[in-house]
Amino acid sequence: MKIVCFAGCSGSGKTTLIERLVPLLKGRGLRVSVIKHAHHGLEVDRPGKDSWRHREAGAYEVLAVSPERLVLQHSFEQVGERSVHELIPALHPAADWVLVEGFRDSNLLKIEVWRAATQRPVRYPDDPFVAAIALPQADHLPEATLRPRLDLDDPDAVAAWLVDNGGRFDYDPEAYF
């Protein structure tokens, strides 16, 4: 399993890039999973639906399944942030790539997604886990770097770069614990 984190401020284009990468990687015959960090409460079903009622009744986990998909809701007994390394084992082990959105402070290798228009600082000078920076072709980085620069508007090139550099992103859980 290969894992890459996409980190950047809100509005930088992380979700759009991942949304465009998934079918490109799938088109290369790869199985892709995504982990998305949400800063606020996360609800996947609606009040009144059976799975919502089971969760509201106090179920520790609710597994809903249909002919098309499976959704597992796990309620944490202690409220608090979880590390991305605690979440990875919940994914199916047959995934070839896991694209992680958020978890910008993790020790996973990451692609920093940055746009000058956000007027937010870059992370790469202070984050040794930034493997490359994805930004619009016309934007100029505020600080020099030897890290690869990827065109945010060319997801085919980003997918090719990931596949070509796949060995760098092999996940070894032993290395993180």
Secondary structure, DSSP 8 states (H G I E B T S, - for coil): -EEEEEE--TTSSHHHHHHHHHHHHHTTT--EEEEE--SS----S-TTSHHHHHHHTT-SEEEEE-SS-EEEEE--SS-S---HHHHGGGS-TT-SEEEEES-TTSSS-EEEE--GGGT---STTT-TTEEEEEE-TT---SS--SS-EEETT-HHHHHHHHHHTGGGGB--GGGT-
